[in-house]
Amino acid sequence: MAEGVDSFVESDVAAHAGWANKGAIAAAVAIILAGVYAVEGGYVNDARDPGGATSYGVTEQVARANGYRGDMRRFPQHCDGPATICADAVYVRSYIAAPGYMPLVEIEPAVAGELIDTAVNMGSRRPNRWYRLTMNVLGGARLPDSAASLGPADIAAYRMLQTKLGVIPACTATLDALDARQAAEYRRLAAANPRLRAFLKGWLRNRIGNVDRRSCGKGGT
């Protein structure tokens, strides 16, 4: 998968950012996506799930927005052969580049992986807001209470947190804080919507604590 991901990283993101370490970034993205796929699996269409028909974690609505017109049961995971729209491409474009997570892939892949996994599951607005609140609480940043895509100030706040706490403590503290907010949101959703209660145990089992804290500290400088 790394070869396919590498082409998307270079064409959609790194080519515009001028980063020198594109291969390492693509490798980190491939590892993150492998973790997401392990949880999401292939095709599912649970009537209780508001996401509807989903393949490799990509909902039909998102697939259509990216130009896919085929049966979701045949939506490709990788862009092999003639396929130009696949789960890899959608993730890089919609759940990594668009929310502003790619710089964090380079700096701290573990934190980026947490944000990406959460965005796949519930959209990027919640994790974007939680990230800013976490930087404010842990690092004393003064980021706005906003769900907008991350920008330079948000990335700079993480670098400041690394300086304050150290690289690995900054990572583990951020992951713990993001997990706490995510778990609380899952419980709120399940309490508010009886149809979602069937998913609560799975959400907590698969989406909370799923980023190995031992992976912290493997980013660049």
PyMOL commands that set and color helices and strands:
alter all, ss='L'
color gray80, all
select helices_A, chain A and resi 2-17+22-40+60-65+72-74+87-97+102-107+109-122+125-139+152-165+167-192+194-207+213-215
alter helices_A, ss='H'
color red, helices_A
select strands_A, chain A and resi 43-44+54-55+58-59
alter strands_A, ss='S'
color yellow, strands_A
deselect
rebuild
show_as cartoon
